[in-house]
Amino acid sequence: MYDGFTERLADMVVVWSIPIILVLLIGLSVIMIIKNNKKSHPSINNRSLQRLNEQYAKGEIDDEEYIRRKKEIKGL
C-alpha cells in the first residue's frame, strides 16, 4: 500500500524527532537550572537595596538620599 518513499519519509520523521526532542529537553533543563541558580543567590543589587532600606528604616538617611541611592542601585 505504501511506496518506498513514504516509508522512508516516515522513518526519517521518527528518527529525527528523537534527537530534536532530546536537544529541546536539554535546553529547557539548562534554562531552568540557570533560573533557579539566580533565585538562590541574591544579587549584589538586592543586597545593596536591602542595606539601603535598613539604613532608611533606622533613620540614618533622609528621604532625598534614599531616593537618590535607590535610583543609583537600580540603574535608573
PQR file with spaces between the fields and no chain letter, atoms N, CA, C, O and H, PARSE charges and radii, in Angstrom:
ATOM       1  N    MET     1       0.823   -1.183    0.000 -0.4000 1.5000
ATOM       2  CA   MET     1       0.000    0.000    0.000 -0.0000 2.0000
ATOM       3  C    MET     1       0.872    1.254    0.000  0.5500 1.7000
ATOM       4  O    MET     1       0.609    2.205   -0.736 -0.5500 1.4000
ATOM       5  N    TYR     2       1.924    1.244    0.843 -0.4000 1.5000
ATOM       6  CA   TYR     2       2.839    2.381    0.853 -0.0000 2.0000
ATOM       7  C    TYR     2       3.982    2.115   -0.110  0.5500 1.7000
ATOM       8  O    TYR     2       4.473    0.993   -0.230 -0.5500 1.4000
ATOM       9  H    TYR     2       2.138    0.471    1.441  0.4000 1.0000
ATOM      10  N    ASP     3       4.390    3.171   -0.788 -0.4000 1.5000
ATOM      11  CA   ASP     3       5.558    3.001   -1.632 -0.0000 2.0000
ATOM      12  C    ASP     3       6.822    3.240   -0.809  0.5500 1.7000
ATOM      13  O    ASP     3       6.735    3.632    0.355 -0.5500 1.4000
ATOM      14  H    ASP     3       3.991    4.083   -0.690  0.4000 1.0000
ATOM      15  N    GLY     4       7.964    3.016   -1.384 -0.4000 1.5000
ATOM      16  CA   GLY     4       9.232    3.114   -0.668 -0.0000 2.0000
ATOM      17  C    GLY     4       9.502    4.507   -0.127  0.5500 1.7000
ATOM      18  O    GLY     4      10.042    4.650    0.970 -0.5500 1.4000
ATOM      19  H    GLY     4       8.035    2.697   -2.329  0.4000 1.0000
ATOM      20  N    PHE     5       9.130    5.546   -0.889 -0.4000 1.5000
ATOM      21  CA   PHE     5       9.381    6.910   -0.464 -0.0000 2.0000
ATOM      22  C    PHE     5       8.616    7.257    0.801  0.5500 1.7000
ATOM      23  O    PHE     5       9.183    7.862    1.711 -0.5500 1.4000
ATOM      24  H    PHE     5       8.691    5.429   -1.780  0.4000 1.0000
ATOM      25  N    THR     6       7.366    6.897    0.880 -0.4000 1.5000
ATOM      26  CA   THR     6       6.533    7.208    2.045 -0.0000 2.0000
ATOM      27  C    THR     6       7.063    6.511    3.283  0.5500 1.7000
ATOM      28  O    THR     6       7.079    7.095    4.367 -0.5500 1.4000
ATOM      29  H    THR     6       6.906    6.405    0.141  0.4000 1.0000
ATOM      30  N    GLU     7       7.493    5.278    3.135 -0.4000 1.5000
ATOM      31  CA   GLU     7       8.042    4.552    4.277 -0.0000 2.0000
ATOM      32  C    GLU     7       9.346    5.180    4.756  0.5500 1.7000
ATOM      33  O    GLU     7       9.565    5.312    5.960 -0.5500 1.4000
ATOM      34  H    GLU     7       7.480    4.803    2.255  0.4000 1.0000
ATOM      35  N    ARG     8      10.213    5.568    3.821 -0.4000 1.5000
ATOM      36  CA   ARG     8      11.470    6.217    4.215 -0.0000 2.0000
ATOM      37  C    ARG     8      11.205    7.566    4.862  0.5500 1.7000
ATOM      38  O    ARG     8      11.891    7.943    5.811 -0.5500 1.4000
ATOM      39  H    ARG     8      10.035    5.460    2.843  0.4000 1.0000
ATOM      40  N    LEU     9      10.223    8.293    4.362 -0.4000 1.5000
ATOM      41  CA   LEU     9       9.876    9.589    4.949 -0.0000 2.0000
ATOM      42  C    LEU     9       9.361    9.407    6.375  0.5500 1.7000
ATOM      43  O    LEU     9       9.735   10.168    7.268 -0.5500 1.4000
ATOM      44  H    LEU     9       9.666    7.987    3.590  0.4000 1.0000
ATOM      45  N    ALA    10       8.529    8.433    6.592 -0.4000 1.5000
ATOM      46  CA   ALA    10       8.018    8.157    7.938 -0.0000 2.0000
ATOM      47  C    ALA    10       9.159    7.752    8.867  0.5500 1.7000
ATOM      48  O    ALA    10       9.193    8.172   10.024 -0.5500 1.4000
ATOM      49  H    ALA    10       8.226    7.815    5.866  0.4000 1.0000
ATOM      50  N    ASP    11      10.085    6.945    8.376 -0.4000 1.5000
ATOM      51  CA   ASP    11      11.236    6.552    9.187 -0.0000 2.0000
ATOM      52  C    ASP    11      12.103    7.756    9.529  0.5500 1.7000
ATOM      53  O    ASP    11      12.594    7.856   10.653 -0.5500 1.4000
ATOM      54  H    ASP    11      10.057    6.604    7.437  0.4000 1.0000
ATOM      55  N    MET    12      12.300    8.662    8.592 -0.4000 1.5000
ATOM      56  CA   MET    12      13.119    9.848    8.834 -0.0000 2.0000
ATOM      57  C    MET    12      12.478   10.744    9.897  0.5500 1.7000
ATOM      58  O    MET    12      13.173   11.298   10.749 -0.5500 1.4000
ATOM      59  H    MET    12      11.901    8.580    7.679  0.4000 1.0000
ATOM      60  N    VAL    13      11.165   10.881    9.844 -0.4000 1.5000
ATOM      61  CA   VAL    13      10.475   11.704   10.836 -0.0000 2.0000
ATOM      62  C    VAL    13      10.671   11.131   12.227  0.5500 1.7000
ATOM      63  O    VAL    13      10.949   11.868   13.173 -0.5500 1.4000
ATOM      64  H    VAL    13      10.600   10.431    9.153  0.4000 1.0000
ATOM      65  N    VAL    14      10.530    9.834   12.354 -0.4000 1.5000
ATOM      66  CA   VAL    14      10.703    9.185   13.657 -0.0000 2.0000
ATOM      67  C    VAL    14      12.148    9.301   14.122  0.5500 1.7000
ATOM      68  O    VAL    14      12.405    9.641   15.277 -0.5500 1.4000
ATOM      69  H    VAL    14      10.304    9.235   11.585  0.4000 1.0000
ATOM      70  N    VAL    15      13.083    9.023   13.235 -0.4000 1.5000
ATOM      71  CA   VAL    15      14.497    9.040   13.601 -0.0000 2.0000
ATOM      72  C    VAL    15      14.950   10.451   13.978  0.5500 1.7000
ATOM      73  O    VAL    15      15.677   10.605   14.959 -0.5500 1.4000
ATOM      74  H    VAL    15      12.874    8.747   12.297  0.4000 1.0000
ATOM      75  N    TRP    16      14.554   11.470   13.248 -0.4000 1.5000
ATOM      76  CA   TRP    16      14.996   12.837   13.531 -0.0000 2.0000
ATOM      77  C    TRP    16      14.224   13.497   14.658  0.5500 1.7000
ATOM      78  O    TRP    16      14.705   14.472   15.237 -0.5500 1.4000
ATOM      79  H    TRP    16      13.962   11.346   12.451  0.4000 1.0000
ATOM      80  N    SER    17      13.051   13.000   14.984 -0.4000 1.5000
ATOM      81  CA   SER    17      12.289   13.614   16.079 -0.0000 2.0000
ATOM      82  C    SER    17      12.924   13.316   17.432  0.5500 1.7000
ATOM      83  O    SER    17      12.832   14.137   18.344 -0.5500 1.4000
ATOM      84  H    SER    17      12.660   12.209   14.514  0.4000 1.0000
ATOM      85  N    ILE    18      13.554   12.179   17.578 -0.4000 1.5000
ATOM      86  CA   ILE    18      14.173   11.812   18.860 -0.0000 2.0000
ATOM      87  C    ILE    18      15.320   12.761   19.219  0.5500 1.7000
ATOM      88  O    ILE    18      15.317   13.281   20.335 -0.5500 1.4000
ATOM      89  H    ILE    18      13.628   11.512   16.837  0.4000 1.0000
ATOM      90  N    PRO    19      16.299   13.019   18.346 -0.5600 1.5000
ATOM      91  CA   PRO    19      17.356   13.962   18.717  0.2800 2.0000
ATOM      92  C    PRO    19      16.842   15.387   18.931  0.5500 1.7000
ATOM      93  O    PRO    19      17.344   16.105   19.796 -0.5500 1.4000
ATOM      94  N    ILE    20      15.852   15.793   18.151 -0.4000 1.5000
ATOM      95  CA   ILE    20      15.296   17.137   18.320 -0.0000 2.0000
ATOM      96  C    ILE    20      14.645   17.267   19.689  0.5500 1.7000
ATOM      97  O    ILE    20      14.830   18.274   20.373 -0.5500 1.4000
ATOM      98  H    ILE    20      15.444   15.210   17.448  0.4000 1.0000
ATOM      99  N    ILE    21      13.892   16.266   20.089 -0.4000 1.5000
ATOM     100  CA   ILE    21      13.258   16.287   21.413 -0.0000 2.0000
ATOM     101  C    ILE    21      14.317   16.295   22.508  0.5500 1.7000
ATOM     102  O    ILE    21      14.174   17.011   23.499 -0.5500 1.4000
ATOM     103  H    ILE    21      13.741   15.448   19.534  0.4000 1.0000
ATOM     104  N    LEU    22      15.372   15.512   22.342 -0.4000 1.5000
ATOM     105  CA   LEU    22      16.448   15.485   23.347 -0.0000 2.0000
ATOM     106  C    LEU    22      17.139   16.836   23.467  0.5500 1.7000
ATOM     107  O    LEU    22      17.424   17.289   24.575 -0.5500 1.4000
ATOM     108  H    LEU    22      15.487   14.930   21.537  0.4000 1.0000
ATOM     109  N    VAL    23      17.409   17.480   22.343 -0.4000 1.5000
ATOM     110  CA   VAL    23      18.045   18.803   22.369 -0.0000 2.0000
ATOM     111  C    VAL    23      17.132   19.806   23.063  0.5500 1.7000
ATOM     112  O    VAL    23      17.607   20.615   23.860 -0.5500 1.4000
ATOM     113  H    VAL    23      17.177   17.112   21.442  0.4000 1.0000
ATOM     114  N    LEU    24      15.846   19.771   22.780 -0.4000 1.5000
ATOM     115  CA   LEU    24      14.897   20.675   23.434 -0.0000 2.0000
ATOM     116  C    LEU    24      14.842   20.435   24.942  0.5500 1.7000
ATOM     117  O    LEU    24      14.817   21.387   25.722 -0.5500 1.4000
ATOM     118  H    LEU    24      15.461   19.113   22.132  0.4000 1.0000
ATOM     119  N    LEU    25      14.825   19.186   25.348 -0.4000 1.5000
ATOM     120  CA   LEU    25      14.798   18.870   26.781 -0.0000 2.0000
ATOM     121  C    LEU    25      16.068   19.326   27.486  0.5500 1.7000
ATOM     122  O    LEU    25      16.009   19.844   28.601 -0.5500 1.4000
ATOM     123  H    LEU    25      14.846   18.412   24.714  0.4000 1.0000
ATOM     124  N    ILE    26      17.210   19.137   26.845 -0.4000 1.5000
ATOM     125  CA   ILE    26      18.467   19.593   27.438 -0.0000 2.0000
ATOM     126  C    ILE    26      18.470   21.115   27.542  0.5500 1.7000
ATOM     127  O    ILE    26      18.884   21.667   28.561 -0.5500 1.4000
ATOM     128  H    ILE    26      17.258   18.716   25.939  0.4000 1.0000
ATOM     129  N    GLY    27      18.015   21.787   26.504 -0.4000 1.5000
ATOM     130  CA   GLY    27      17.954   23.245   26.526 -0.0000 2.0000
ATOM     131  C    GLY    27      17.043   23.759   27.627  0.5500 1.7000
ATOM     132  O    GLY    27      17.407   24.690   28.347 -0.5500 1.4000
ATOM     133  H    GLY    27      17.678   21.338   25.676  0.4000 1.0000
ATOM     134  N    LEU    28      15.873   23.169   27.767 -0.4000 1.5000
ATOM     135  CA   LEU    28      14.956   23.573   28.834 -0.0000 2.0000
ATOM     136  C    LEU    28      15.540   23.304   30.208  0.5500 1.7000
ATOM     137  O    LEU    28      15.342   24.092   31.133 -0.5500 1.4000
ATOM     138  H    LEU    28      15.577   22.413   27.182  0.4000 1.0000
ATOM     139  N    SER    29      16.255   22.203   30.350 -0.4000 1.5000
ATOM     140  CA   SER    29      16.890   21.891   31.631 -0.0000 2.0000
ATOM     141  C    SER    29      17.937   22.938   31.990  0.5500 1.7000
ATOM     142  O    SER    29      18.014   23.378   33.137 -0.5500 1.4000
ATOM     143  H    SER    29      16.416   21.563   29.599  0.4000 1.0000
ATOM     144  N    VAL    30      18.735   23.332   31.014 -0.4000 1.5000
ATOM     145  CA   VAL    30      19.760   24.349   31.261 -0.0000 2.0000
ATOM     146  C    VAL    30      19.109   25.672   31.664  0.5500 1.7000
ATOM     147  O    VAL    30      19.571   26.332   32.595 -0.5500 1.4000
ATOM     148  H    VAL    30      18.672   22.974   30.082  0.4000 1.0000
ATOM     149  N    ILE    31      18.052   26.059   30.975 -0.4000 1.5000
ATOM     150  CA   ILE    31      17.348   27.306   31.302 -0.0000 2.0000
ATOM     151  C    ILE    31      16.793   27.251   32.719  0.5500 1.7000
ATOM     152  O    ILE    31      16.913   28.221   33.467 -0.5500 1.4000
ATOM     153  H    ILE    31      17.677   25.523   30.219  0.4000 1.0000
ATOM     154  N    MET    32      16.192   26.139   33.093 -0.4000 1.5000
ATOM     155  CA   MET    32      15.628   26.011   34.440 -0.0000 2.0000
ATOM     156  C    MET    32      16.716   26.054   35.505  0.5500 1.7000
ATOM     157  O    MET    32      16.522   26.659   36.559 -0.5500 1.4000
ATOM     158  H    MET    32      16.094   25.351   32.486  0.4000 1.0000
ATOM     159  N    ILE    33      17.849   25.425   35.247 -0.4000 1.5000
ATOM     160  CA   ILE    33      18.956   25.445   36.206 -0.0000 2.0000
ATOM     161  C    ILE    33      19.476   26.864   36.385  0.5500 1.7000
ATOM     162  O    ILE    33      19.746   27.288   37.509 -0.5500 1.4000
ATOM     163  H    ILE    33      18.006   24.933   34.391  0.4000 1.0000
ATOM     164  N    ILE    34      19.615   27.593   35.304 -0.4000 1.5000
ATOM     165  CA   ILE    34      20.094   28.976   35.386 -0.0000 2.0000
ATOM     166  C    ILE    34      19.115   29.837   36.166  0.5500 1.7000
ATOM     167  O    ILE    34      19.530   30.630   37.012 -0.5500 1.4000
ATOM     168  H    ILE    34      19.395   27.249   34.391  0.4000 1.0000
ATOM     169  N    LYS    35      17.826   29.695   35.898 -0.4000 1.5000
ATOM     170  CA   LYS    35      16.820   30.496   36.621 -0.0000 2.0000
ATOM     171  C    LYS    35      16.818   30.163   38.106  0.5500 1.7000
ATOM     172  O    LYS    35      16.744   31.068   38.936 -0.5500 1.4000
ATOM     173  H    LYS    35      17.489   29.051   35.211  0.4000 1.0000
ATOM     174  N    ASN    36      16.897   28.898   38.454 -0.4000 1.5000
ATOM     175  CA   ASN    36      16.915   28.508   39.861 -0.0000 2.0000
ATOM     176  C    ASN    36      18.184   28.978   40.556  0.5500 1.7000
ATOM     177  O    ASN    36      18.144   29.337   41.732 -0.5500 1.4000
ATOM     178  H    ASN    36      16.957   28.162   37.779  0.4000 1.0000
ATOM     179  N    ASN    37      19.299   28.981   39.852 -0.4000 1.5000
ATOM     180  CA   ASN    37      20.563   29.429   40.421 -0.0000 2.0000
ATOM     181  C    ASN    37      20.508   30.924   40.736  0.5500 1.7000
ATOM     182  O    ASN    37      21.049   31.360   41.752 -0.5500 1.4000
ATOM     183  H    ASN    37      19.331   28.689   38.897  0.4000 1.0000
ATOM     184  N    LYS    38      19.865   31.705   39.883 -0.4000 1.5000
ATOM     185  CA   LYS    38      19.739   33.143   40.124 -0.0000 2.0000
ATOM     186  C    LYS    38      18.859   33.417   41.331  0.5500 1.7000
ATOM     187  O    LYS    38      19.116   34.354   42.087 -0.5500 1.4000
ATOM     188  H    LYS    38      19.425   31.351   39.057  0.4000 1.0000
ATOM     189  N    LYS    39      17.828   32.615   41.517 -0.4000 1.5000
ATOM     190  CA   LYS    39      16.916   32.819   42.638 -0.0000 2.0000
ATOM     191  C    LYS    39      17.575   32.469   43.970  0.5500 1.7000
ATOM     192  O    LYS    39      17.287   33.101   44.986 -0.5500 1.4000
ATOM     193  H    LYS    39      17.619   31.854   40.903  0.4000 1.0000
ATOM     194  N    SER    40      18.445   31.482   43.973 -0.4000 1.5000
ATOM     195  CA   SER    40      19.029   31.031   45.225 -0.0000 2.0000
ATOM     196  C    SER    40      20.171   31.923   45.700  0.5500 1.7000
ATOM     197  O    SER    40      20.497   31.915   46.887 -0.5500 1.4000
ATOM     198  H    SER    40      18.679   30.969   43.147  0.4000 1.0000
ATOM     199  N    HIS    41      20.781   32.686   44.807 -0.4000 1.5000
ATOM     200  CA   HIS    41      21.871   33.589   45.173 -0.0000 2.0000
ATOM     201  C    HIS    41      21.433   35.029   44.936  0.5500 1.7000
ATOM     202  O    HIS    41      21.338   35.470   43.790 -0.5500 1.4000
ATOM     203  H    HIS    41      20.516   32.692   43.842  0.4000 1.0000
ATOM     204  N    PRO    42      21.164   35.769   46.019 -0.5600 1.5000
ATOM     205  CA   PRO    42      20.755   37.158   45.811  0.2800 2.0000
ATOM     206  C    PRO    42      21.871   37.954   45.152  0.5500 1.7000
ATOM     207  O    PRO    42      23.051   37.774   45.455 -0.5500 1.4000
ATOM     208  N    SER    43      21.476   38.827   44.254 -0.4000 1.5000
ATOM     209  CA   SER    43      22.474   39.622   43.549 -0.0000 2.0000
ATOM     210  C    SER    43      22.989   40.743   44.441  0.5500 1.7000
ATOM     211  O    SER    43      22.422   41.039   45.493 -0.5500 1.4000
ATOM     212  H    SER    43      20.518   38.973   44.008  0.4000 1.0000
ATOM     213  N    ILE    44      24.061   41.347   44.002 -0.4000 1.5000
ATOM     214  CA   ILE    44      24.647   42.459   44.752 -0.0000 2.0000
ATOM     215  C    ILE    44      23.646   43.604   44.852  0.5500 1.7000
ATOM     216  O    ILE    44      23.548   44.253   45.893 -0.5500 1.4000
ATOM     217  H    ILE    44      24.522   41.107   43.148  0.4000 1.0000
ATOM     218  N    ASN    45      22.905   43.856   43.782 -0.4000 1.5000
ATOM     219  CA   ASN    45      21.905   44.931   43.813 -0.0000 2.0000
ATOM     220  C    ASN    45      20.847   44.676   44.877  0.5500 1.7000
ATOM     221  O    ASN    45      20.433   45.602   45.574 -0.5500 1.4000
ATOM     222  H    ASN    45      22.984   43.329   42.936  0.4000 1.0000
ATOM     223  N    ASN    46      20.407   43.434   45.007 -0.4000 1.5000
ATOM     224  CA   ASN    46      19.398   43.123   46.021 -0.0000 2.0000
ATOM     225  C    ASN    46      19.941   43.337   47.425  0.5500 1.7000
ATOM     226  O    ASN    46      19.250   43.861   48.298 -0.5500 1.4000
ATOM     227  H    ASN    46      20.743   42.682   44.440  0.4000 1.0000
ATOM     228  N    ARG    47      21.187   42.925   47.631 -0.4000 1.5000
ATOM     229  CA   ARG    47      21.794   43.130   48.950 -0.0000 2.0000
ATOM     230  C    ARG    47      22.000   44.613   49.224  0.5500 1.7000
ATOM     231  O    ARG    47      21.791   45.074   50.346 -0.5500 1.4000
ATOM     232  H    ARG    47      21.748   42.499   46.922  0.4000 1.0000
ATOM     233  N    SER    48      22.408   45.358   48.208 -0.4000 1.5000
ATOM     234  CA   SER    48      22.599   46.799   48.375 -0.0000 2.0000
ATOM     235  C    SER    48      21.281   47.482   48.682  0.5500 1.7000
ATOM     236  O    SER    48      21.209   48.358   49.543 -0.5500 1.4000
ATOM     237  H    SER    48      22.578   44.983   47.296  0.4000 1.0000
ATOM     238  N    LEU    49      20.242   47.077   47.974 -0.4000 1.5000
ATOM     239  CA   LEU    49      18.928   47.658   48.206 -0.0000 2.0000
ATOM     240  C    LEU    49      18.412   47.300   49.596  0.5500 1.7000
ATOM     241  O    LEU    49      17.776   48.124   50.253 -0.5500 1.4000
ATOM     242  H    LEU    49      20.301   46.365   47.274  0.4000 1.0000
ATOM     243  N    GLN    50      18.676   46.100   50.038 -0.4000 1.5000
ATOM     244  CA   GLN    50      18.261   45.691   51.384 -0.0000 2.0000
ATOM     245  C    GLN    50      18.986   46.529   52.441  0.5500 1.7000
ATOM     246  O    GLN    50      18.378   46.973   53.415 -0.5500 1.4000
ATOM     247  H    GLN    50      19.193   45.430   49.505  0.4000 1.0000
ATOM     248  N    ARG    51      20.276   46.739   52.240 -0.4000 1.5000
ATOM     249  CA   ARG    51      21.043   47.556   53.181 -0.0000 2.0000
ATOM     250  C    ARG    51      20.540   48.992   53.180  0.5500 1.7000
ATOM     251  O    ARG    51      20.428   49.618   54.235 -0.5500 1.4000
ATOM     252  H    ARG    51      20.770   46.378   51.449  0.4000 1.0000
ATOM     253  N    LEU    52      20.238   49.513   51.994 -0.4000 1.5000
ATOM     254  CA   LEU    52      19.692   50.870   51.889 -0.0000 2.0000
ATOM     255  C    LEU    52      18.367   50.980   52.627  0.5500 1.7000
ATOM     256  O    LEU    52      18.128   51.958   53.336 -0.5500 1.4000
ATOM     257  H    LEU    52      20.329   49.005   51.138  0.4000 1.0000
ATOM     258  N    ASN    53      17.511   49.992   52.467 -0.4000 1.5000
ATOM     259  CA   ASN    53      16.222   50.004   53.167 -0.0000 2.0000
ATOM     260  C    ASN    53      16.410   49.978   54.684  0.5500 1.7000
ATOM     261  O    ASN    53      15.675   50.636   55.420 -0.5500 1.4000
ATOM     262  H    ASN    53      17.705   49.198   51.891  0.4000 1.0000
ATOM     263  N    GLU    54      17.396   49.217   55.139 -0.4000 1.5000
ATOM     264  CA   GLU    54      17.672   49.169   56.573 -0.0000 2.0000
ATOM     265  C    GLU    54      18.158   50.525   57.089  0.5500 1.7000
ATOM     266  O    GLU    54      17.739   50.977   58.154 -0.5500 1.4000
ATOM     267  H    GLU    54      17.993   48.683   54.541  0.4000 1.0000
ATOM     268  N    GLN    55      19.046   51.169   56.325 -0.4000 1.5000
ATOM     269  CA   GLN    55      19.534   52.492   56.731 -0.0000 2.0000
ATOM     270  C    GLN    55      18.385   53.499   56.796  0.5500 1.7000
ATOM     271  O    GLN    55      18.314   54.321   57.709 -0.5500 1.4000
ATOM     272  H    GLN    55      19.386   50.802   55.459  0.4000 1.0000
ATOM     273  N    TYR    56      17.501   53.420   55.823 -0.4000 1.5000
ATOM     274  CA   TYR    56      16.366   54.336   55.785 -0.0000 2.0000
ATOM     275  C    TYR    56      15.421   54.070   56.963  0.5500 1.7000
ATOM     276  O    TYR    56      14.919   55.004   57.588 -0.5500 1.4000
ATOM     277  H    TYR    56      17.560   52.752   55.081  0.4000 1.0000
ATOM     278  N    ALA    57      15.189   52.802   57.254 -0.4000 1.5000
ATOM     279  CA   ALA    57      14.291   52.447   58.356 -0.0000 2.0000
ATOM     280  C    ALA    57      14.866   52.893   59.699  0.5500 1.7000
ATOM     281  O    ALA    57      14.116   53.274   60.598 -0.5500 1.4000
ATOM     282  H    ALA    57      15.597   52.043   56.746  0.4000 1.0000
ATOM     283  N    LYS    58      16.183   52.847   59.840 -0.4000 1.5000
ATOM     284  CA   LYS    58      16.820   53.269   61.091 -0.0000 2.0000
ATOM     285  C    LYS    58      16.922   54.796   61.195  0.5500 1.7000
ATOM     286  O    LYS    58      17.265   55.330   62.251 -0.5500 1.4000
ATOM     287  H    LYS    58      16.792   52.537   59.110  0.4000 1.0000
ATOM     288  N    GLY    59      16.625   55.483   60.110 -0.4000 1.5000
ATOM     289  CA   GLY    59      16.710   56.935   60.122 -0.0000 2.0000
ATOM     290  C    GLY    59      18.109   57.464   59.873  0.5500 1.7000
ATOM     291  O    GLY    59      18.386   58.631   60.148 -0.5500 1.4000
ATOM     292  H    GLY    59      16.347   55.050   59.253  0.4000 1.0000
ATOM     293  N    GLU    60      18.990   56.631   59.361 -0.4000 1.5000
ATOM     294  CA   GLU    60      20.359   57.045   59.096 -0.0000 2.0000
ATOM     295  C    GLU    60      20.462   57.940   57.870  0.5500 1.7000
ATOM     296  O    GLU    60      21.401   58.729   57.757 -0.5500 1.4000
ATOM     297  H    GLU    60      18.765   55.682   59.138  0.4000 1.0000
ATOM     298  N    ILE    61      19.502   57.827   56.947 -0.4000 1.5000
ATOM     299  CA   ILE    61      19.480   58.684   55.755 -0.0000 2.0000
ATOM     300  C    ILE    61      18.084   59.268   55.596  0.5500 1.7000
ATOM     301  O    ILE    61      17.100   58.675   56.039 -0.5500 1.4000
ATOM     302  H    ILE    61      18.739   57.186   57.039  0.4000 1.0000
ATOM     303  N    ASP    62      18.002   60.449   54.951 -0.4000 1.5000
ATOM     304  CA   ASP    62      16.700   61.106   54.760 -0.0000 2.0000
ATOM     305  C    ASP    62      16.059   60.635   53.450  0.5500 1.7000
ATOM     306  O    ASP    62      16.622   59.824   52.715 -0.5500 1.4000
ATOM     307  H    ASP    62      18.802   60.931   54.591  0.4000 1.0000
ATOM     308  N    ASP    63      14.866   61.170   53.185 -0.4000 1.5000
ATOM     309  CA   ASP    63      14.093   60.752   52.008 -0.0000 2.0000
ATOM     310  C    ASP    63      14.844   61.005   50.706  0.5500 1.7000
ATOM     311  O    ASP    63      14.895   60.133   49.839 -0.5500 1.4000
ATOM     312  H    ASP    63      14.409   61.829   53.782  0.4000 1.0000
ATOM     313  N    GLU    64      15.424   62.189   50.566 -0.4000 1.5000
ATOM     314  CA   GLU    64      16.110   62.543   49.320 -0.0000 2.0000
ATOM     315  C    GLU    64      17.303   61.623   49.070  0.5500 1.7000
ATOM     316  O    GLU    64      17.510   61.153   47.952 -0.5500 1.4000
ATOM     317  H    GLU    64      15.383   62.897   51.271  0.4000 1.0000
ATOM     318  N    GLU    65      18.080   61.372   50.112 -0.4000 1.5000
ATOM     319  CA   GLU    65      19.236   60.493   49.985 -0.0000 2.0000
ATOM     320  C    GLU    65      18.789   59.071   49.639  0.5500 1.7000
ATOM     321  O    GLU    65      19.424   58.399   48.826 -0.5500 1.4000
ATOM     322  H    GLU    65      17.912   61.754   51.020  0.4000 1.0000
ATOM     323  N    TYR    66      17.704   58.620   50.254 -0.4000 1.5000
ATOM     324  CA   TYR    66      17.168   57.286   49.981 -0.0000 2.0000
ATOM     325  C    TYR    66      16.775   57.154   48.511  0.5500 1.7000
ATOM     326  O    TYR    66      17.136   56.185   47.844 -0.5500 1.4000
ATOM     327  H    TYR    66      17.189   59.166   50.915  0.4000 1.0000
ATOM     328  N    ILE    67      16.040   58.133   48.024 -0.4000 1.5000
ATOM     329  CA   ILE    67      15.572   58.088   46.630 -0.0000 2.0000
ATOM     330  C    ILE    67      16.755   58.149   45.663  0.5500 1.7000
ATOM     331  O    ILE    67      16.783   57.419   44.673 -0.5500 1.4000
ATOM     332  H    ILE    67      15.747   58.921   48.566  0.4000 1.0000
ATOM     333  N    ARG    68      17.725   59.010   45.944 -0.4000 1.5000
ATOM     334  CA   ARG    68      18.905   59.139   45.077 -0.0000 2.0000
ATOM     335  C    ARG    68      19.683   57.820   45.007  0.5500 1.7000
ATOM     336  O    ARG    68      20.038   57.352   43.925 -0.5500 1.4000
ATOM     337  H    ARG    68      17.703   59.603   46.749  0.4000 1.0000
ATOM     338  N    ARG    69      19.937   57.241   46.161 -0.4000 1.5000
ATOM     339  CA   ARG    69      20.702   55.985   46.184 -0.0000 2.0000
ATOM     340  C    ARG    69      19.937   54.840   45.550  0.5500 1.7000
ATOM     341  O    ARG    69      20.516   53.996   44.866 -0.5500 1.4000
ATOM     342  H    ARG    69      19.648   57.621   47.040  0.4000 1.0000
ATOM     343  N    LYS    70      18.634   54.816   45.782 -0.4000 1.5000
ATOM     344  CA   LYS    70      17.814   53.738   45.200 -0.0000 2.0000
ATOM     345  C    LYS    70      17.861   53.793   43.672  0.5500 1.7000
ATOM     346  O    LYS    70      17.944   52.761   43.006 -0.5500 1.4000
ATOM     347  H    LYS    70      18.164   55.502   46.338  0.4000 1.0000
ATOM     348  N    LYS    71      17.807   55.007   43.127 -0.4000 1.5000
ATOM     349  CA   LYS    71      17.914   55.156   41.669 -0.0000 2.0000
ATOM     350  C    LYS    71      19.270   54.674   41.170  0.5500 1.7000
ATOM     351  O    LYS    71      19.356   54.028   40.126 -0.5500 1.4000
ATOM     352  H    LYS    71      17.740   55.846   43.668  0.4000 1.0000
ATOM     353  N    GLU    72      20.326   54.986   41.911 -0.4000 1.5000
ATOM     354  CA   GLU    72      21.674   54.543   41.516 -0.0000 2.0000
ATOM     355  C    GLU    72      21.773   53.025   41.528  0.5500 1.7000
ATOM     356  O    GLU    72      22.350   52.421   40.624 -0.5500 1.4000
ATOM     357  H    GLU    72      20.256   55.511   42.759  0.4000 1.0000
ATOM     358  N    ILE    73      21.206   52.420   42.561 -0.4000 1.5000
ATOM     359  CA   ILE    73      21.274   50.959   42.672 -0.0000 2.0000
ATOM     360  C    ILE    73      20.509   50.286   41.544  0.5500 1.7000
ATOM     361  O    ILE    73      20.984   49.314   40.956 -0.5500 1.4000
ATOM     362  H    ILE    73      20.737   52.911   43.295  0.4000 1.0000
ATOM     363  N    LYS    74      19.335   50.800   41.247 -0.4000 1.5000
ATOM     364  CA   LYS    74      18.510   50.190   40.200 -0.0000 2.0000
ATOM     365  C    LYS    74      18.983   50.563   38.804  0.5500 1.7000
ATOM     366  O    LYS    74      18.545   49.973   37.816 -0.5500 1.4000
ATOM     367  H    LYS    74      18.949   51.589   41.724  0.4000 1.0000
ATOM     368  N    GLY    75      19.874   51.542   38.724 -0.4000 1.5000
ATOM     369  CA   GLY    75      20.423   51.942   37.430 -0.0000 2.0000
ATOM     370  C    GLY    75      19.464   52.753   36.587  0.5500 1.7000
ATOM     371  O    GLY    75      19.494   52.685   35.358 -0.5500 1.4000
ATOM     372  H    GLY    75      20.230   52.021   39.526  0.4000 1.0000
ATOM     373  N    LEU    76      18.616   53.518   37.247 -0.4000 1.5000
ATOM     374  CA   LEU    76      17.651   54.342   36.510 -0.0000 2.0000
ATOM     375  C    LEU    76      18.225   55.657   36.081  0.5500 1.7000
ATOM     376  O    LEU    76      17.533   56.458   35.452 -0.5500 1.4000
ATOM     377  H    LEU    76      18.592   53.573   38.245  0.4000 1.0000
